[in-house]
Amino acid sequence: MKRLATLSAGLILGSPALAMAAEHSAGYRGIGQLYFSAMAAVLIYGVYDAFGKTAMYIMAPIILIGLYMMLPEN
């Protein structure tokens, strides 16, 4: 049990050092893609719910292209 507690404490206290291992020039494009993907799903579903399937087929590419253009640079 002591070994498990020691291992858990080592992993928890060692994780900030692992977080600092990334270069300082790392960008926000990855987290931005996740955020904008969730936002696109909500917007596309809202168009489908409000206006129907035909409007969704027209607006989905416009929403996706618009959100892709808003992604931050690397």
FILO-383915 format. One line per 4 residues: their letters; for each residue x, y, z of C-alpha. Coordinates in pm, 1 decimal. Layout:
BEGIN
A> X,Y,Z  ... $
This chain:
BEGIN
MKRL> 0.0,0.0,0.0  288.9,234.5,75.2  435.2,167.0,-269.7  104.3,260.5,-434.8 $
ATLS> 83.7,581.1,-230.7  444.3,666.6,-317.3  386.2,598.1,-686.5  67.3,807.8,-688.1 $
AGLI> 240.4,1096.6,-510.3  533.2,1076.5,-751.4  305.5,1087.3,-1054.6  98.9,1374.8,-918.2 $
LGSP> 399.0,1580.7,-811.5  595.9,1493.7,-1125.3  321.0,1594.4,-1366.1  398.7,1969.8,-1358.1 $
ALAM> 750.6,1888.9,-1477.0  605.3,1690.6,-1767.2  372.3,1976.4,-1852.7  667.3,2213.5,-1884.9 $
AAEH> 838.1,1980.0,-2132.0  652.0,2135.4,-2427.5  830.6,2405.8,-2618.6  737.5,2762.0,-2547.6 $
SAGY> 635.1,2815.5,-2909.5  354.7,2559.6,-2887.9  33.6,2698.9,-3039.0  -333.0,2675.2,-2955.5 $
RGIG> -444.0,2520.4,-3285.2  -517.4,2174.8,-3136.5  -740.0,2295.8,-2854.1  -897.1,2543.5,-3094.3 $
QLYF> -988.5,2259.7,-3329.4  -1156.7,2070.3,-3046.9  -1346.3,2380.5,-2934.8  -1457.2,2476.8,-3285.0 $
SAMA> -1559.4,2117.8,-3366.4  -1794.7,2113.7,-3069.2  -1923.3,2457.7,-3163.2  -1981.1,2347.0,-3524.2 $
AVLI> -2179.0,2042.8,-3410.7  -2407.3,2261.1,-3198.6  -2455.2,2517.4,-3475.8  -2527.3,2255.1,-3742.0 $
YGVY> -2775.3,2079.5,-3516.9  -2941.8,2414.5,-3445.0  -2983.5,2480.6,-3817.0  -3125.1,2130.4,-3863.8 $
DAFG> -3365.9,2173.8,-3574.3  -3485.7,2518.4,-3678.3  -3494.3,2497.1,-4058.0  -3479.5,2128.7,-4155.9 $
KTAM> -3253.7,1892.6,-4341.6  -3222.0,2088.7,-4667.2  -3103.3,2403.7,-4490.4  -2858.7,2195.2,-4287.7 $
YIMA> -2705.9,2052.1,-4605.8  -2656.0,2405.1,-4736.2  -2528.9,2563.8,-4413.5  -2303.9,2284.3,-4280.8 $
PIIL> -2016.5,2349.2,-4526.3  -2047.1,2724.2,-4472.4  -2027.7,2680.8,-4094.7  -1732.7,2440.9,-4118.5 $
IGLY> -1535.4,2662.4,-4356.5  -1608.0,2971.1,-4147.9  -1492.1,2808.3,-3827.1  -1183.6,2664.9,-3997.1 $
MMLP> -1087.0,3014.8,-4109.8  -1116.0,3134.2,-3748.2  -862.7,2881.4,-3612.4  -553.4,3037.9,-3453.7 $
EN> -217.4,3018.1,-3630.5  53.2,2779.2,-3512.4 $
